[in-house]
Amino acid sequence: MSIREAVFEKDYTRYAWQLGKNVSYTEKITEFILQAKDTEYAIAVLDGGYIAHIYFGRRVDDEDLTYLLRLDENPFTPKTNERDLGTFMDCLPTEYPCFGVGDYREPCLMIMDADGMSSCKLKYKSHRIYKGKPELIQEGSLGESAIRLPATFADEDEADTLEITCIDERSGIEAVLVYTAFNDLDVITRSVRLKNTGSRPVDIRRVLSACVDMPGSDYDFITLNGSWARERAVERTPLRTGKQSVDSVRGESSHQSNPFMALVSHNADEDGGEAYGFNFVYSGNFIAQAEVDQHGSTRAVMGINPCDFSWRLGTGETLTAPEVVMVYSDSGIGKMSRTFHDLYRGHLIRGEYRDKRRPVLINNWEATYFDFNTEKLIDIAKKASELGIEMLVMDDGWFGHRDSDDSSLGDWFVYEKKLGSSLKYLVDEVNKLGMKFGIWFEPEMVSPDSELFRKHPDWAIGIDGMERTMSRQQYVLDYSRKDVRDYVYSMMSDVLESANIEYIKWDMNRQLTETGSHMLPAEHQREIWHRYVLGVYDLMNRLTTDHPHILLEGCSGGGARFDPGMLFFAPQIWCSDDTDAIERLKIQYGTSICYPASAMGAHVSDCPNHVLGRTCPFATRGDVAMVGTFGYELDVTRIPEEDRAMIPAQIEKFKRYNPLVRTGDQYRIGNIFKDNTWDAWMFVSKDKSEALFTFVQVMSRPNRRSRLIRLRGLDEDAYYRNEENGSVISGKLLMNAGIYVSASGDYVSKTIAFTRV
Ligand code: GLA
């Protein structure tokens, strides 16, 4: 059993006496111990119903951890010392802090009840421990049916779940804190389910999903931040007193910040030190925050961004706060990343392609932008198929009357006049070449210049009497509305049924403004941010259920929605519009902090690169894209012959090593954020029999050309053949002394395979 419960009688007589109370005082503490592989997480229910956090870290296998709460130490006095309840509340490490009752650190729950009051006090009511892991369901309201939230999943023999139910007696708000501990992974997940058991409506003004109060503040705060074309750059700073956070109020997880944070010991590197990773399984507004308080303790919280959030809960209604994944590593950031990768590959990503190599695709976006027709696409496909490319993806510009990004979003019918044929003809021709066919949609958007907008201007998000802010000449559809989603879905279905489409790129190219719905009543308006995301999930769910054979790739102006919520529906996500191989080193490094290579959309594109103007060797572009889903994003009929000639071998290499990249363990060796002159990484099979080492030299250097690089992740006691030069060397030597890697020139790459002998 990975979750157990124990009850301890604690005698605090001495302290009661010290406080001038001449009474003997015994407290009953119920302790819950969650063990996830080598990780332990402990919770206490104190007399009076306070739910305290005891411990999160390496497994200690001890029964009684309650001394860590320092309940016998001033000012951490037992709460029966009512004289100082305020101090107690403000010091107690707690599992789910409420606003307004003495804990002045960041709260997780804040309400406004029918009297306009915002304080609430959750007290323990009951608990339940069971095998497996529940699905996260948002029950229907306002005419909506229930919607399943993305979340990790586990069978009964893979995880155990603890649910602690607490109640705020005054408002009747009940909170169920849900914890799941995975048996074979250092992972604990959390989510929260609120229910209004009272007789009057309550507005939930914030409901975060997780809080961890950690002793001390000797941690660095790691986050993944950036912008368009440079997503998920790693930033690391020591914690300081006060709040440090990343967030999004853009309606999507965003280019600017990813819903991820880690707290790591100051000495943590890839192989050593402690790392606590938090990742939010959600694709909308979020907050990830660490707060160092007056006593130097740290409160980590994560959840839906409370900014502009409110949700009216009528009597009997529920609200489900999305899942936070918490990973603990006692062996550095590398192990933390690999745990996330294993979790997401095995317990989040779904569908037919989860465990399959993805088809090598060619996408026409950077090849043609909006300037294409059936003939041009077939030309590309013909050449591509000769070279071994397996799928043609027709990107933006095939619908409505779209010749630029100024029009037609929402008009999901084929622009036959431009194509010069029906979609079916094009797809059939591509299929005849032995290739699959994929297509681009941006289902959440509408152009002002579209039939859809002219007919239903109220279907776009907006506020009456206020001009909508334009972005990329488009508006966002109100996905909180079922009628809007139904309409878009029926148009998409017609397209999907009209031809043999086997892949969809689901794009989202602008963020939300004037965020109001023409349908929601005033008291429910602020629900729109969350209802929008739920609507997106609903449609993705319908799409993937009705079309299980279609490979779905997420995308948002590049990688603005690379989050675990999307991975639940799409086994791969376009990493970035920046396809330059050298910039990709950073983007893919940052992405790998918590997301697996199997999910990283990466292509070989044309040079000079369209974003940077940089020219990299074709081989380097291939080696970098190969540690993602792999494909091409160029006009294969027009690139230099010597590049084109390399494609068949590149594809063979991809096919040969993709199982390793897709299912193996990733070890980052270089750190491009610290030394931007080179990078290196390894993928090692789970049984350690095979490894692929990749080195990229960004800048050559004089005199000492070769670099001594220690490999990682191999079996120390085994011998490996270096497939480049045939030498056989022990794992011990490769990892402790290393190998010399030499390369000549800038932007060059080298891969070396190792096989256990
Ligand atoms: C976004 C995507 C690109 C491409 C364009 C099309 O920017 O990230 O890959 O699909 O939209 O408009």
Boltz pocket constraint, residues with backbone or C-beta under 6 A from the ligand:
constraints:
  - pocket:
      binder: B
      contacts: [[A, 365], [A, 395], [A, 396], [A, 405], [A, 440], [A, 507], [A, 509], [A, 555], [A, 556], [A, 557], [A, 558], [A, 559], [A, 574], [A, 576], [A, 577]]
      max_distance: 6.0
